[in-house]
Amino acid sequence: QVQLEESGGGLVQPGGSLTLSCAAGGSIDSQNVMSWYRLAPGKQREMVAGMTAGGTIRYADSVLGRFTISRDNAKNTVYLHMNKLRPEDTAVYYCNVDFTVLGKTQRYWGQGTQVTVSA
């Protein structure tokens, strides 16, 4: 079993910054992908950023240049550094980890952390 514990959400003014953290515990294959998704009211879930254990990174166009994903493989922890936040970044942010076991994809989600960008 895998557990994901997120932290770092909160209320921030437009233009401000926040950093989210997600620590993964349990049996996780070292060749995994750790990602952040978000879900805003009335919208579909969106992949915000993802990073493989080897360092390959992908960002949504909407956050490119403002958000940075990083990870500490030794700690199985992924971070999302969010700068120049906008009201449209308001959402519940979810941590995700994917890896393959015997050819089958294992996918786990955190409980979500609320990020609210408002004056």
Residue, then its C-alpha position, 0 to 999 in steps of 0.5 A: q500500500v502507498q500513502l501520499e501526504e500533502s501539505g502547503g496549501g492555503l490562502v494567498q494574494p494574487g502574485g504571491s507564492l506557495t510551495l506544496s509538498c507531497a511525501a510518499g510512503g509505502s512500497i513504491d517502485s523507484q521508477n515512478v512518476m510523481s505529479w500534481y493535478r488540480l481540480a477547480p469548481g466547474k472544471q475538469r481535473e488538470m495535470v499541472a506538472g509531472m516529473t519522472a525519477g530520472g528528471t524528465i518534467r512536463y508542465a501544463d501550458s497554463v503554469l509554464g514559467r510560473f510553477t516549478i516541480s522538483r523532487d527528492n528521490a531519497k525521500n520519495t517527496v515531490y514539491l510544487h513551487m508556485n509563483k505569480l499565482r493567479p485567481e484562476d489557480t484556485a483549486v484543490y491540488y492533488c499529488n499523484v504517483d504512478f509506477t508499474v508492477l508486473g506490467k500493470t500501472q499502479r496509481y495513487w492519489g493524495q487527499g488534496t490540499q486547497v489553494t485559494v488565490s484571492a485578494 
